Amino acid sequence: MPPAITRSTRETRLSRPQRVAEEIKDWVVEQGLSAGDRLPGEAALMSRFGMAKGTIREAMRILEAQGLIRTRTGPGGGSFVHEVSSKRAKALLGNYFYFKNLTIADIYQLRRALEPELAATLAGKVDAKALRALAGHMESYAAPPETLEEERLHHIASLKFHSLLAEQASNPLLGFVIDFMAELLSDITVYRRLYAPPNLELWSAGRDHQHRLLAAIRDGDTDAARAVMADHMEVALSHMQGQEAERMRRFISE
């Protein structure tokens, strides 16, 4: 059995600036600093962490590249704690998966596990304003698509519905992962042209599931919300895999 990888083991694999960057992050947490709080100046950091100016500067550049600090120059300038936005986090995570050649099945393996549970936790917990916003969003694909471009836009809008639903999650990690998967699937759908040929059955089934889901959430019916979303995932997976197979068939024939 290989030896366990401990924090000290990981740290020995990091360069000195990387280790200092990790120590600064730990210190920020220990001090209870939050977004917008000013960090000590360069001289104070050199003294606190016992490192040379070049090491401290490189560590700060690492943290700035990670989006964890922001540096301002001029009067009132300095280094400040910065909260990484969900948009930036999803972009970085998307870059990681860019060369992983994910399949529709890979994404739906997670969607089938997580989205029914999200739906169940939202039953009776989403306010009227948010429900109206979700229903209003569905109006953007209320009519069957008549062109391939409309089909593409409908796919994107339908997946955006799931991102909007994820915004209502009380668990920020659950909401983030579901939102990320919806955006990832949207990108794959467009990049691989999985919206072609038009699929009216998928459009119809998707809208029916979403209408029933909103009704279950509005009524506070946990079991129905979970069941509708689970069925939606199964139907969508089947249709999307069919689109994926059709794309491959067209590619081979061409």
URDA-V427517 format. One record per backbone hydrogen bond with DSSP energy under -1.0 kcal/mol. CO is the residue of the C=O (numbers start at 1). NH is the residue of the N-H. E is the energy in kcal/mol with one decimal. If there is no record, write none. Layout:
BEGIN
((CO/NH/E) (CO/NH/E))
END
This chain:
BEGIN
((6/10/-2.3) (7/11/-2.4) (8/12/-1.4) (10/13/-1.2) (11/14/-1.3) (15/19/-2.4) (16/20/-2.4) (17/21/-2.4) (18/22/-2.1) (19/23/-2.2) (20/24/-2.6) (21/25/-2.1) (22/26/-2.3) (23/27/-2.4) (24/28/-2.5) (25/29/-2.0) (26/30/-2.7) (27/31/-2.4) (28/33/-2.2) (29/32/-1.1) (34/37/-2.4) (37/81/-2.9) (41/45/-2.3) (42/46/-2.4) (43/47/-2.1) (44/48/-2.6) (45/49/-2.5) (46/51/-1.0) (52/56/-2.1) (53/57/-2.7) (54/58/-2.2) (55/59/-2.5) (56/60/-2.4) (57/61/-2.0) (58/62/-2.1) (59/63/-2.1) (60/64/-2.2) (61/65/-2.4) (62/66/-1.7) (63/68/-2.4) (64/67/-1.1) (68/82/-2.7) (70/80/-2.5) (72/78/-2.5) (74/77/-2.2) (78/72/-2.9) (79/39/-3.2) (80/70/-2.5) (81/36/-3.2) (85/89/-2.5) (86/90/-2.6) (87/91/-1.9) (88/92/-2.5) (89/93/-2.4) (90/94/-2.6) (91/95/-1.8) (92/96/-1.5) (93/97/-1.5) (97/100/-1.6) (103/107/-1.7) (104/108/-2.6) (105/109/-1.7) (107/111/-2.3) (108/112/-2.7) (110/114/-2.6) (111/115/-2.1) (114/118/-2.2) (115/119/-2.5) (116/120/-2.1) (117/121/-2.3) (118/122/-1.4) (122/125/-2.9) (127/131/-2.1) (128/132/-2.3) (129/133/-2.0) (130/134/-2.3) (131/135/-2.5) (132/136/-2.7) (133/137/-2.2) (134/138/-1.6) (137/140/-1.8) (138/141/-1.6) (139/142/-1.4) (147/151/-2.0) (148/152/-2.1) (149/153/-2.3) (150/154/-2.5) (151/155/-2.2) (152/156/-2.1) (153/157/-2.5) (154/158/-2.7) (155/159/-2.0) (156/160/-1.9) (157/161/-1.3) (159/163/-1.3) (160/164/-2.6) (161/165/-2.1) (162/166/-2.1) (163/167/-1.3) (165/168/-1.5) (166/169/-1.7) (171/175/-2.5) (172/176/-2.3) (173/177/-2.4) (174/178/-2.2) (175/179/-2.4) (176/180/-2.8) (177/181/-2.4) (178/182/-2.2) (179/183/-2.1) (180/184/-2.7) (181/185/-2.7) (182/186/-2.0) (183/187/-2.4) (184/188/-2.4) (185/189/-2.6) (186/190/-2.0) (187/191/-3.1) (188/192/-2.7) (189/194/-2.4) (193/196/-1.3) (199/203/-1.8) (200/204/-2.7) (201/205/-2.6) (202/206/-2.4) (203/207/-2.2) (204/208/-2.1) (205/209/-2.4) (206/210/-2.3) (207/211/-2.5) (208/212/-2.3) (209/213/-2.6) (210/214/-2.3) (211/215/-1.9) (212/216/-2.2) (213/217/-2.5) (214/218/-2.6) (215/219/-2.2) (216/221/-2.5) (217/124/-2.7) (220/222/-1.2) (221/225/-2.5) (222/226/-2.3) (223/227/-2.5) (224/228/-2.9) (225/229/-2.0) (226/230/-2.3) (227/231/-2.5) (228/232/-2.5) (229/233/-2.4) (230/234/-1.9) (231/235/-2.6) (232/236/-2.8) (233/237/-2.5) (234/238/-2.2) (235/239/-2.4) (236/240/-3.0) (237/241/-2.6) (238/242/-1.6) (239/243/-2.2) (240/244/-2.4) (241/245/-2.5) (242/246/-2.3) (243/247/-2.3) (244/248/-2.0) (245/249/-2.3) (246/250/-2.5) (247/251/-2.3) (248/252/-2.4) (249/253/-2.3) (250/254/-2.0))
END
